Amino acid sequence: MQVPVLHTGRLELVSLSEDFLVASLAGERTRAEQLGGFQLPEEWPGTHESLLRMRLEDLGKDPSLRPWLLRALVRREPGRLMVGYANFHGAPDERRAVEMGYEVFPEYRRQGYAEETVRELVAWAKREHGIHHFVASVSPGNGPSLAMVRKLGFRQTGSQWDEVDGEELVFELFSEPLRGG
């Protein structure tokens, strides 16, 4: 399945194929870079292996989920380096809502990459799929991410406990235009 690359001002959001995930998990760095068309950070996949395994399992069950799942955040210049990743947690649910997640690797944080990514993912889901309900779950200790979702117009609607991440504050955006930028 071919999934179009999404573009922001400085990034390409490149869908990660099953083959890419398999190569990454097998430690086949050169093959993964060839499949992705970008450079991987030295520590890849590192602590992200469990997420890659989960998304590989999701794709194995339903390949049509690929447009909603993992995308590499690829900095166009210099050198097409992967600086993070983002995804929806799956296709829209019964409420026509999608939950999004993202991570910018530590050395590339505080440069606006997460905001660019969230803006483009929201725009894509609205434009291509008519989605107008977005969810983001953020750790109460993640000040930069909390500030960003609030800046973009997400409103806190609750909290939850995640088995992996612990306490999370739940934010939702209901078809509002994104603020700023």
Secondary structure by P-SEA (a helix, b strand, c coil): cbbbbbbccccccccccaaaaaaaaacaaaaaaaaacccccccccccaaaaaaaaaaaaaaccccccccbbbbcccccccccccccccccccccccbbbbbbbccccccccaaaaaaaaaaaaaaaacccccbbbbbbbccaaaaaaaaaaacccccbbbbbccccbbbbbbbcccccccc
